[in-house]
Amino acid sequence: MALRVGQSAATPAAPVVDGRYLLLKCLHEGSLANVHLATDVQASSAVVLKILHTSKRSYEREVAMMQTMQGAPHVVQLLDHFIDAQERPCIVMAHMEHGTLLEYIQPNAPHLLTVEHACRWGRHLVAGALQLALRNLVHGDIKPENCLINARGELILHDLGCAVGVGYKHGGQPAGTRAYLAPEVLLGQPSSSAQDAWAVGLVLFAILFADLPWERAMPSDPNYRLYLQSNSLPDPHQRLHLLTPAFRTWLHRLLDPDPRRRASLAEMHAFLQAHPAWFVNQIASPPSSLGSTTESSSASARASPSPAVSPAPPRGSPSHHGVTTQQRPYDQVQQQEPYQHQHPNARPGSSDARQLSYQHMFSPARSSTPPTPTTPRSPTTPETPSTRSDGQGSIQGPMDYRVVLGTCP
């Protein structure tokens, strides 16, 4: 039974679970689990306590998966697990101070996602997914909500509740989030690391475009059907030209509908180690500066992931469908240069922009004719544009997603 400490008539006391974990607040309530921020009173440290609503068998499987991944970089680590006095399965993990990746790419995100963080977190994501593949495990639910950022600014792949072994075949509906499921999974094929590679490709796409190319990888989805017919990546808001040809090729390979041709996580990891630059006007660091997948502990690498506010776009800069850059030779780029990503579906101030849902990432059905560079796509529900001040100017639009062009670590 949960104990009560410091109880008074005026203030309800916070419960202590298992005589050790003082619950501070609920971070998430779901059908499968409630997640709480807590204090480990023995270690005097902040932790996350996950109280599962699933069966004991599901709890034991998730714990076994986490134990298998002990010591793996960029994958959630198990601190403690137990059945409490109320017969509730509990899992204890480290607290991730900087939230989820989704918080950096969703509408009205409070932070600016820099190229440095996009590249760094993308490498961490691939490295974490590869660690599961090396152990013949499939995560099965890779998505921005399950990518958390720790105090050192590292991306950690979380939630192994859907993880299974390679070759596992789901009896009914496949586990995971439909928007990120590979086409072979939706067709009932056994689990494989290729499905995680597909999901990683979609998360990278979401990092770059604050959008998803389709709602689900089924021929009934018009955007996915167009992708199959054209054999070319969708180009929301005409952004693909900002990426290097090599990175575009590998992103396309991750999203190959045929799992036999799809790039493996090991191949993508090797590519990212050798090619740190994702953007054509990015100042690329030498490959040797990347170090291991855990990266060095330099001050810049360990900085908080909340980037500084970017300067206002320079006057007279060419505009490419909401993208603002400075036209200078690549070798003369010295300062970070902002561009603005106008997201088509955001509804400012609505719960849609803050809840863990995918409606804000889905685009209206795209025709075979690409939109003109100067005309943003209309939102599905017209809204009055909002203004958010960045301290040096304001960005007008239904959503503001900016990547600051700078040096990749």
HUWOZI-V820663 format. One line per field, one symbol per residue. phi: phi as a letter, one per 20 degrees, with the letter a starting at -180 (. if undefined). psi: psi as a letter, one per 40 degrees, with the letter a starting at -180 (. if undefined). Layout:
phi=???
psi=???
This chain:
phi=.feccmfbfecfeffdelmcdefdaeebdbfeaddcfbdfffelcfcddddedeffffffffffffffegnffmcgdeeabadffemdfccdcffefdmdfgfecfglgfdeeeggfgffffffffffffffffdlddfnbfagfedddefemdecfdmefdfbfgnfdffdfffodgfdffgfffenfffbffffffffgfffgfgfdlbdfbebecgfeffffffffelcfgcfmldfffefgffgffffffdffeffeffefffffffffecfeddfdeefeggfffmffemfdffffefgfefffeffgffnffdclnedcdecggfdfddfcecddeefdfcgmefgfcffcdgfeeefgeefefffgecfffffcgcfgddcedncrcdeqfbcccdefbeff
psi=hhihifhiddhiiiihhfedhhhdihdhhiddihhihihhddefihihhhhieaidddddddddddddehehifiihhdiiihaeefhhihhiihhdfaiddeeeiifheihhiddddddddddddddddddddefihdefhiddehihadefihhhigfdeiiihehhhdbhiiahddehiddddeeiiiiddddddddddddddddefiididigidehdddddddddfihighegedeeiiddddddddddfhdhedeihidddddddddegdhdidfihhiiddedaideiifidddeiiehiihiiiiiieiihgfehhihgiideehdihhiihhhhdeihheiddedigiedeehiihhiehiiidehiiiidhhihiihhhedeaihhidihhhhhhahh.
